[in-house]
Amino acid sequence: MTRLLPLFTLLALFMASPGQAQTGSERFGDYQVYYSVFNSTFVLPDVASIHGLVRGNDRALVNISVSRVDGGLGVPATLTGTATNLLQQAQTLEFQEISEGDTTYYIAPMRHLNEERYHFRISLQPEDSEQAFTLQFTQTLYQER
């Protein structure tokens, strides 16, 4: 079994370091949704390879984790979403589920230009919920030089 902890550790680091990546959280009823968007080059090459992620200066990763507010780690959910730039060009976000031990989170790759502003709209439904929620946020993405 391949140990996937390095990516989770990296993502947790970004969640705690707002200067390096756009991070945030929002509460929806009994669930807390955590999100971050960061350049794919922040992921080490061997870790990216394990997860089938493509690294590049023009590529970002959208990270979503859904937790119950009464405690616990990331719970399974169904996610769909789009990232739309100011010219109304939309990219469909295709989320990959990553499970590590008792937690689950989701990664979606996307391409971008330097200083391109995106509006993210992500629909999510936790596995144990009958209700779907919509997470929305805006972020400007920069290419690594």
BELLIN-V184810 format. One line per field, one symbol per residue. phi: phi as a letter, one per 30 degrees, with the letter a starting at -180 (. if undefined). psi: psi as a letter, one per 20 degrees, with the letter a starting at -180 (. if undefined). A space follows every 10 residues. Layout:
phi = ???
psi = ???
//
This chain:
phi = .ddceedddd dddddcbddc adbaabcbhd bcccbabbdd ddddedddde cicccldcbb bccbbcbddd jjcecdacbb abbcdddidc cddcdcdbcb icbbbbbbda cacdhccbcc bbcbbeecbd ccbbcbabac cbddc
psi = pppjhhgggg hhghhimhhi qpqrqqpndj qpppqqprph iipqghgggh jkppqqhkpr ppppppqqij rrapqqrppq rqopaijkpp pppopppppo cjqprpppqq qrrpkppqpp oppqoqhkqi pqqppprqqp qqqp.
//
